[in-house]
Amino acid sequence: MTDALTVVIPAYNRERTVAATVASVRACGVPAEVVVVDDGSKDRTVEVARGTGVTVVSQANGGPAAARNTGVAHASGDVLAFLDSDDVWLPGTAAAALQALRDHPDLDAVFCETHFGNAADGYRPLSPITAGGCFGELLTDPIGPDLYRLDRGRFVRLMLDRNQVFLGSTLIRRAALDRLGLFDPRLFGGEDYELCLRLAAGAKWGFLARPLAQYEKHPGGLSADPDRMAREFALALRDAAARPDLFTPAEYALVKRRHRELSFYHGYVAYQRGDLGAARGRFAAALRHGGFSPKAAAYWLVCCLPGGVVRSLRRLKGAAP
């Protein structure tokens, strides 16, 4: 029987929110070990977290992936969850998600619906947003109340298009992480997508159509930084391309294609803002790691020209019908 749940909460300068995050886990309806990993905070995060009575581990600042990996190393549970220190769990759903793992030992992970938004704009379900209206394609195998076993192939294809999983609404068996690996500490924003894509390909998933987490949308989030977002997701697909053993040949071809697309976009973001040096390096990296692409090669050549010539070419392109 699966009983032991550990919730890992990475925290960096979250003195104002970490106590509420911990309190939400304690009120979720199931006993849970809570491990807060302070990632080199400069405020009172450690003091506030210790005041809640949970395990607090401190480390030098290394980013959310490293903090979560540290949390796993200090966790005793055989089921793990990862909740950011500015999000909260909603009551009632954690018990149902844990029960789903108990009732279906073939499942390696269960992710739940998420309420997404903020107090000013309100909250709405996240799954219709991430899947662009296609999430229902995954919900064809009901195995319990509001619980579905996900078809691996469909899930992987949707994941390659866009991350479908909010990590804060997910319970994962430790055994699956032991088998498939933890977070890539080289990533700083795309590490949750990379891990969930790897698990989508190599593990068995269920979806519980009840909201577990409330995910706060912030103006300064990753989606508000297209340069960083492009880098993170290109690197996440680069990681995936290094694991052909996890994918069918058709899926792996799609992985390679998505890696080329996202690597090109990473270069194009720099090109659009006129940073030709950065764009040239990024297009070169796209060609080196993603294979030859005529489009990336053409833009790399353009970025090798003098800046004045490039600006003239861009003006001509903008004037073309």
RODO-2510 file (C-alpha; in nm, 4 decimals, decimal comma):
residues 321
     n   res          X          Y          Z
     1     m     0,0000     0,0000     0,0000
     2     t     0,1231     0,3483    -0,0835
     3     d     0,0960     0,5609     0,2307
     4     a     0,3904     0,7951     0,2647
     5     l     0,3637     1,1292     0,0863
     6     t     0,6402     1,3888     0,0901
     7     v     0,5818     1,7385    -0,0452
     8     v     0,8992     1,9210    -0,1492
     9     i     0,8731     2,3002    -0,1472
    10     p     1,1667     2,4921    -0,2998
    11     a     1,1833     2,8488    -0,1754
    12     y     1,3851     3,1551    -0,2663
    13     n     1,3008     3,4847    -0,0944
    14     r     0,9460     3,3691    -0,0130
    15     e     0,9077     3,4919     0,3458
    16     r     0,5627     3,6311     0,2602
    17     t     0,4144     3,3179     0,1034
    18     v     0,5911     3,0032     0,2261
    19     a     0,3858     2,9724     0,5479
    20     a     0,0594     2,9743     0,3515
    21     t     0,1964     2,7098     0,1146
    22     v     0,2903     2,4831     0,4055
    23     a    -0,0454     2,5445     0,5741
    24     s    -0,2292     2,4429     0,2575
    25     v    -0,0467     2,1091     0,2519
    26     r    -0,1307     2,0483     0,6163
    27     a    -0,4965     2,1185     0,5379
    28     c    -0,5057     1,8990     0,2258
    29     g    -0,6711     1,6046     0,3985
    30     v    -0,3849     1,3524     0,4151
    31     p    -0,0776     1,3282     0,6390
    32     a     0,2280     1,4490     0,4513
    33     e     0,5915     1,5065     0,5276
    34     v     0,6894     1,8562     0,4177
    35     v     1,0462     1,9443     0,3177
    36     v     1,1168     2,3117     0,2483
    37     v     1,4431     2,3678     0,0616
    38     d     1,5747     2,7200     0,1038
    39     d     1,7685     2,8026    -0,2105
    40     g     2,0002     3,0659    -0,0661
    41     s     1,7323     3,3179     0,0309
    42     k     1,8388     3,6642     0,1456
    43     d     1,5210     3,7367     0,3421
    44     r     1,3507     3,5609     0,6369
    45     t     1,2371     3,2547     0,4379
    46     v     1,4312     3,0096     0,6570
    47     e     1,3027     3,1611     0,9805
    48     v     0,9404     3,1663     0,8608
    49     a     0,9587     2,8107     0,7251
    50     r     1,1119     2,6758     1,0471
    51     g     0,8339     2,8454     1,2375
    52     t     0,5825     2,6169     1,0664
    53     g     0,7475     2,3118     1,2213
    54     v     0,8479     2,1374     0,8992
    55     t     1,1861     2,0095     0,7832
    56     v     1,3937     2,2941     0,6398
    57     v     1,7086     2,2317     0,4365
    58     s     1,9328     2,5184     0,3271
    59     q     2,1656     2,5275     0,0289
    60     a     2,3538     2,7823    -0,1784
    61     n     2,1450     2,9287    -0,4564
    62     g     2,1298     2,6753    -0,7391
    63     g     1,7871     2,7189    -0,8910
    64     p     1,4579     2,5309    -0,8582
    65     a     1,5794     2,2056    -1,0158
    66     a     1,8707     2,1714    -0,7754
    67     a     1,6456     2,2650    -0,4821
    68     r     1,3906     2,0008    -0,5739
    69     n     1,6622     1,7383    -0,6127
    70     t     1,7900     1,8306    -0,2670
    71     g     1,4382     1,7917    -0,1331
    72     v     1,4112     1,4429    -0,2815
    73     a     1,7366     1,3474    -0,1102
    74     h     1,5857     1,4479     0,2265
    75     a     1,2397     1,2984     0,1651
    76     s     1,1245     0,9730     0,3225
    77     g     0,8019     0,9251     0,1255
    78     d     0,7506     0,6759    -0,1539
    79     v     0,5206     0,9275    -0,3259
    80     l     0,6587     1,2734    -0,3986
    81     a     0,4964     1,6042    -0,4837
    82     f     0,6609     1,9362    -0,5710
    83     l     0,4831     2,2580    -0,4804
    84     d     0,6258     2,6041    -0,5396
    85     s     0,6383     2,8313    -0,2378
    86     d     0,3940     3,0863    -0,3817
    87     d     0,1257     2,8310    -0,4769
    88     v    -0,1169     2,6413    -0,2536
    89     w    -0,3004     2,3117    -0,2473
    90     l    -0,6774     2,3072    -0,2337
    91     p    -0,8462     2,0801     0,0228
    92     g    -0,9818     1,7372    -0,0622
    93     t    -0,8066     1,6409    -0,3842
    94     a    -0,4746     1,5124    -0,2477
    95     a    -0,6537     1,2232    -0,0741
    96     a    -0,8229     1,1213    -0,3992
    97     a    -0,4953     1,1418    -0,5933
    98     l    -0,3146     0,9318    -0,3358
    99     q    -0,5988     0,6813    -0,3374
   100     a    -0,5724     0,6593    -0,7157
   101     l    -0,2115     0,5438    -0,6786
   102     r    -0,3158     0,2918    -0,4135
   103     d    -0,5981     0,1530    -0,6264
   104     h    -0,3944     0,1430    -0,9482
   105     p    -0,0408     0,0214    -0,8771
   106     d     0,0360     0,0290    -1,2499
   107     l     0,0221     0,4107    -1,2448
   108     d     0,3533     0,5852    -1,1829
   109     a     0,2103     0,9362    -1,1540
   110     v    -0,1212     1,1155    -1,1233
   111     f    -0,1690     1,4772    -1,2134
   112     c    -0,4765     1,6748    -1,1282
   113     e    -0,6624     1,9741    -1,2598
   114     t    -0,5244     2,3127    -1,1530
   115     h    -0,6878     2,6478    -1,0826
   116     f    -0,4809     2,9093    -1,2670
   117     g    -0,4889     3,2878    -1,2273
   118     n    -0,4733     3,5440    -0,9503
   119     a    -0,7003     3,7195    -0,7043
   120     a    -0,7461     4,0225    -0,9301
   121     d    -0,8434     3,8337    -1,2467
   122     g    -0,9951     3,5217    -1,0911
   123     y    -0,9074     3,1551    -1,1448
   124     r    -0,9961     2,9062    -1,4162
   125     p    -0,9074     2,5449    -1,5046
   126     l    -0,5620     2,5130    -1,6575
   127     s    -0,6012     2,2003    -1,8740
   128     p    -0,8159     2,3633    -2,1469
   129     i    -0,5490     2,6342    -2,1795
   130     t    -0,2455     2,4079    -2,2050
   131     a    -0,4063     2,1700    -2,4529
   132     g    -0,5687     2,4351    -2,6697
   133     g    -0,9056     2,2637    -2,6397
   134     c    -0,7650     1,9163    -2,7152
   135     f    -0,7260     1,7876    -2,3611
   136     g    -1,0405     1,5783    -2,3929
   137     e    -0,8514     1,3570    -2,6390
   138     l    -0,6646     1,2148    -2,3396
   139     l    -0,9734     1,1339    -2,1346
   140     t    -1,0930     0,8180    -2,3087
   141     d    -1,0172     0,5520    -2,0435
   142     p    -1,2074     0,6208    -1,7197
   143     i    -1,0889     0,4039    -1,4288
   144     g    -1,2620     0,5723    -1,1346
   145     p    -1,4599     0,8804    -1,0281
   146     d    -1,3104     1,1709    -1,2267
   147     l    -1,0022     0,9511    -1,2860
   148     y    -0,8599     0,8552    -1,6263
   149     r    -0,5710     0,6408    -1,7400
   150     l    -0,3846     0,8366    -2,0081
   151     d    -0,2990     0,6853    -2,3428
   152     r     0,0783     0,7128    -2,3603
   153     g     0,1050     0,7955    -2,7308
   154     r    -0,1530     1,0745    -2,7231
   155     f    -0,0054     1,2130    -2,4042
   156     v     0,3476     1,2230    -2,5454
   157     r     0,2297     1,3984    -2,8628
   158     l     0,0457     1,6669    -2,6659
   159     m     0,3452     1,7075    -2,4361
   160     l     0,5743     1,7624    -2,7325
   161     d     0,3466     2,0412    -2,8488
   162     r     0,3239     2,2040    -2,5050
   163     n     0,3585     2,1078    -2,1408
   164     q     0,0262     1,9670    -2,0198
   165     v     0,1293     1,9029    -1,6585
   166     f     0,1398     2,1537    -1,3756
   167     l     0,3989     2,0017    -1,1451
   168     g     0,2337     2,1435    -0,8331
   169     s    -0,0749     1,9311    -0,9034
   170     t     0,1171     1,6065    -0,9514
   171     l     0,1971     1,3050    -0,7339
   172     i     0,4850     1,0840    -0,8548
   173     r     0,6093     0,7536    -0,7224
   174     r     0,9684     0,7756    -0,6045
   175     a     1,0370     0,4503    -0,7911
   176     a     0,9602     0,6228    -1,1226
   177     l     1,2060     0,9024    -1,0431
   178     d     1,4667     0,6482    -0,9345
   179     r     1,4231     0,4762    -1,2702
   180     l     1,3988     0,7789    -1,5008
   181     g     1,5967     1,0439    -1,3168
   182     l     1,5411     1,3701    -1,1308
   183     f     1,5407     1,7317    -1,2467
   184     d     1,8095     1,8670    -1,4789
   185     p     1,9875     2,1376    -1,2722
   186     r     2,1106     2,3055    -1,5909
   187     l     1,7551     2,4247    -1,6537
   188     f     1,6041     2,7215    -1,4730
   189     g     1,2371     2,7381    -1,5643
   190     g     1,1993     2,4503    -1,8094
   191     e     1,3080     2,1778    -1,5674
   192     d     0,9515     2,0778    -1,4792
   193     y     0,8587     2,0404    -1,8468
   194     e     1,1693     1,8347    -1,9206
   195     l     1,1026     1,5996    -1,6289
   196     c     0,7334     1,5574    -1,7106
   197     l     0,8080     1,4953    -2,0791
   198     r     1,0591     1,2274    -1,9804
   199     l     0,8034     1,0720    -1,7448
   200     a     0,5287     1,0949    -2,0068
   201     a     0,7439     0,8858    -2,2388
   202     g     0,8748     0,6394    -1,9811
   203     a     0,6041     0,6088    -1,7143
   204     k     0,2298     0,5452    -1,6839
   205     w     0,0057     0,8362    -1,5950
   206     g    -0,3396     0,9060    -1,4654
   207     f    -0,5365     1,2309    -1,4635
   208     l    -0,7755     1,3320    -1,1865
   209     a    -1,0260     1,5916    -1,3011
   210     r    -1,0351     1,7702    -0,9665
   211     p    -0,8220     2,0746    -0,8807
   212     l    -0,5329     2,0037    -0,6459
   213     a    -0,3289     2,3237    -0,6726
   214     q    -0,3966     2,6917    -0,7149
   215     y    -0,1301     2,8262    -0,9489
   216     e    -0,0591     3,1964    -0,9179
   217     k    -0,0013     3,3837    -1,2410
   218     h     0,2639     3,6539    -1,1982
   219     p     0,3520     3,9375    -1,4384
   220     g     0,7203     3,8425    -1,4054
   221     g     0,6726     3,4716    -1,4736
   222     l     0,8558     3,2656    -1,7339
   223     s     0,5863     3,3253    -1,9965
   224     a     0,6547     3,7004    -1,9710
   225     d     1,0186     3,6490    -2,0741
   226     p     1,0213     3,5114    -2,4305
   227     d     1,4008     3,4974    -2,4458
   228     r     1,4348     3,2846    -2,1350
   229     m     1,1301     3,0765    -2,2269
   230     a     1,2754     3,0012    -2,5705
   231     r     1,6093     2,8984    -2,4180
   232     e     1,4557     2,6752    -2,1524
   233     f     1,2259     2,4838    -2,3825
   234     a     1,4925     2,4424    -2,6481
   235     l     1,7219     2,2934    -2,3835
   236     a     1,4402     2,0720    -2,2530
   237     l     1,3921     1,9273    -2,6020
   238     r     1,7684     1,8896    -2,6339
   239     d     1,7563     1,6743    -2,3194
   240     a     1,4708     1,4720    -2,4677
   241     a     1,6642     1,4211    -2,7903
   242     a     1,9392     1,2609    -2,5823
   243     r     1,6968     0,9878    -2,4721
   244     p     1,5903     0,8033    -2,7902
   245     d     1,5333     0,4927    -2,5783
   246     l     1,2201     0,6508    -2,4305
   247     f     1,0430     0,7191    -2,7611
   248     t     0,9084     0,5285    -3,0581
   249     p     1,0844     0,6093    -3,3879
   250     a     0,7943     0,8338    -3,4957
   251     e     0,7934     1,0131    -3,1603
   252     y     1,1681     1,0579    -3,1688
   253     a     1,1457     1,2153    -3,5141
   254     l     0,8945     1,4592    -3,3648
   255     v     1,1270     1,5266    -3,0712
   256     k     1,4066     1,6147    -3,3139
   257     r     1,1759     1,8368    -3,5176
   258     r     1,0515     2,0225    -3,2105
   259     h     1,4099     2,0665    -3,0924
   260     r     1,5028     2,2231    -3,4277
   261     e     1,1962     2,4508    -3,4165
   262     l     1,2557     2,5695    -3,0619
   263     s     1,6305     2,6124    -3,1151
   264     f     1,5608     2,8235    -3,4218
   265     y     1,3084     3,0319    -3,2299
   266     h     1,5646     3,0926    -2,9559
   267     g     1,7945     3,2423    -3,2170
   268     y     1,5137     3,4346    -3,3840
   269     v     1,4186     3,6091    -3,0594
   270     a     1,7693     3,7589    -3,0430
   271     y     1,7617     3,8406    -3,4157
   272     q     1,4321     4,0247    -3,3795
   273     r     1,5684     4,2507    -3,1081
   274     g     1,8771     4,3251    -3,3189
   275     d     2,1329     4,1359    -3,1102
   276     l     2,3135     3,9798    -3,4055
   277     g     2,6028     3,8397    -3,2003
   278     a     2,3701     3,6453    -2,9713
   279     a     2,1547     3,5381    -3,2659
   280     r     2,4587     3,4145    -3,4593
   281     g     2,5715     3,2031    -3,1627
   282     r     2,2231     3,0629    -3,1092
   283     f     2,1705     2,9716    -3,4743
   284     a     2,5127     2,8053    -3,4726
   285     a     2,4130     2,6071    -3,1631
   286     a     2,0855     2,5091    -3,3304
   287     l     2,2771     2,3725    -3,6289
   288     r     2,5338     2,1995    -3,4102
   289     h     2,2910     2,0271    -3,1759
   290     g     1,9746     1,9976    -3,3819
   291     g     2,1134     1,9021    -3,7209
   292     f     2,1159     2,0963    -4,0459
   293     s     1,8243     2,3297    -4,1115
   294     p     1,8248     2,5493    -4,4246
   295     k     1,6331     2,8186    -4,2379
   296     a     1,8723     2,8270    -3,9412
   297     a     2,1707     2,8209    -4,1768
   298     a     2,0312     3,1130    -4,3773
   299     y     1,9759     3,3237    -4,0671
   300     w     2,3217     3,2352    -3,9361
   301     l     2,4724     3,3604    -4,2621
   302     v     2,2694     3,6811    -4,2429
   303     c     2,3913     3,7382    -3,8874
   304     c     2,7514     3,7138    -4,0115
   305     l     2,6988     4,0230    -4,2305
   306     p     2,7736     4,3763    -4,1083
   307     g     2,4976     4,5226    -3,8950
   308     g     2,4124     4,7951    -4,1448
   309     v     2,3619     4,5396    -4,4209
   310     v     2,1354     4,3312    -4,1970
   311     r     1,9266     4,6354    -4,1062
   312     s     1,8870     4,7181    -4,4745
   313     l     1,7788     4,3605    -4,5494
   314     r     1,5248     4,3731    -4,2704
   315     r     1,3847     4,7014    -4,3997
   316     l     1,3537     4,5507    -4,7473
   317     k     1,1807     4,2454    -4,6056
   318     g     0,9392     4,4645    -4,4117
   319     a     0,8582     4,6632    -4,7261
   320     a     0,7972     4,3542    -4,9403
   321     p     0,4335     4,2828    -5,0279
***
